[in-house]
């Protein structure tokens, strides 16, 4: 039976131009470039605060102002706590695994409370993962927790102003 390896490779590299989503590709590229620019200008703490602000903004997308602030405040406090806990426990592998397992379990439990809570749980899992990875570098644990607190606070203020202005 002859092999058609050349045909398989050609079909793999063939682009279906009708299915190509250029706008989404450009948006993703711009998002990655913004992350690089924030990291370059503001350092790790600025990057962490920006990520926190995005997570908190996404957690408070709907509802009246009181509901939004409640959700956003909860995510800010949880993210700050998780960031600090991840850095403190990141010195040994078993501690890091225990923190990540606990956060993943709690993030999974959040899915029982609906789509928005599941999304917030996923954001917190990503945050724990990112802070655990950063803990192996020369980083300041207090700075990571403060960055999440600052980013979440800024996101809450921006949301309150936007909702108040209508």
N, C-alpha and C positions, 0 to 999 in steps of 0.2 A: 504494500500500500504506500503510494508516494506521499511525502510530506508537503504541505502547503504553507510552510513557515513564512515565506515571503508575502503571501497573500494575507495571512493573519496579521503580520506587522503592518502592512499597508492599510488594512481595515481598522486597525487599532489607532493609527495616526490620522485617519480620515475624520474631518470635522463636519458635523451636520450644522451648517450655517443657519438654518431655519430655527433650530432649537437653542442656539447660542444666546445667552442672556447678557447682553453687553452692559446694560445699566447696573445689574447686580454685581457684575465683575468689576466695573469701575468703582462702585460704592465700596466693595470689599478692599480694593487696592487703596483707595483714599483712606479708609479706616486704618489699615495697616501702616500707611505712611504717617498718619496723625499720631499713632502710638509711638512710632520711631521719633517723631519730632518732639513730642511731649517728654519722652525719655531723655532725648539729647539736651533739651533746654532746662528741664526741671529735675532730672535725676530720678532715681528709683522712688523716692518719696512722692514726687509729683506724679509719676506714673501710677503709683498705688492710689493716690487720692483721686486721680482721673477715673480709674477703673471703679473705685468705690462710688463715685458720683454717678457713673453710668448704671451700675447695679442698683443703686438706690432709686434713681429716676425710673428705671424699668419696673421696679417693684411697686411704685406708686403711680401707675399710669391711669387708673380709673377710680371712680367714686367721688364723693364730696371731699372737701378739704380736710375734714376731721379724719375720715377713713384713710385718705392718702397719707396724712401726717403720721397716723398710727402705724401704718404699714412701713413707711419709710423710716420712722424712728426705730421700730423693731429691727429692721434689717441693718440699720446703722449700728445699733448696740450689739446685735449678734455678730456682725462682721468685725467690729472692733474687738470683741471678746475672742472670736475665732482666730483673728490675726495675732493677738497677743499669746493665746494658748498655743498656736502653731509654732510661733517663734521660740517660746519657752521650752516646748517639748521636742523641738527639732534637733536636739543634740544627739539623740540615739534613735536608731531605726525603729525599735519597738514602740517608743513613745510617739514617734511621728505616725506610725501605722495605727496606733490606738486612737489618736486624734482624728486622723482621716477617716477611720472606720466609724467613729462616733458621729462626725459631721455628715458623712454619707448616709448613715442610718436616719439621722434626724431630717436630712434633706429629702429622703425617700418618704418619711412619714408626712412631711408637709404636703405631698401630692394628694393625700386624703382630703385636704381642705380646698381643693380646686386647682384650676389651671394657674392662677396668679401665684398661689402659694407654692405650687410645684416649681414654677419659674424662679421664684425667690430662693427656694431650697437649692436649685441647681446653681444659682449665682453664688450662694454661700459655699457650695462644694468646690466650685472653681476657685473661689477666693482662698479657701483652706489649702487647696493644691498649690496655688501660686505662692502663698506665704511659706508653706513647707519647703518648696523649692528654693525660695529666696533665703531661707534660714541657713542654708548650707554655704551661702556667700557671706562676706563680711557685711552684715546688716545690723541695724539697731532695732530690737524688737519693739521698743517703745515708739519708734518712728513709724513703723508699719501700722501699729494700732492707731496712732494719732492721725496718720494719713487717711485711714478709713473713716475715722470719726470726722475729720475735716471735710473729706469728700462727701460724706453723707449729709453733713450739716449744710454745706453749700447747695447740694441738690434739694434739700428740704426748703431752703430759703428761696431758691429759684422757682420751685413749684408753687410755694405759697404766693409769691408775687404774681406769677402767671395766672393762677386761679383767681386771685383777688382782682386783677385787672380785667378779667373776663376774656 
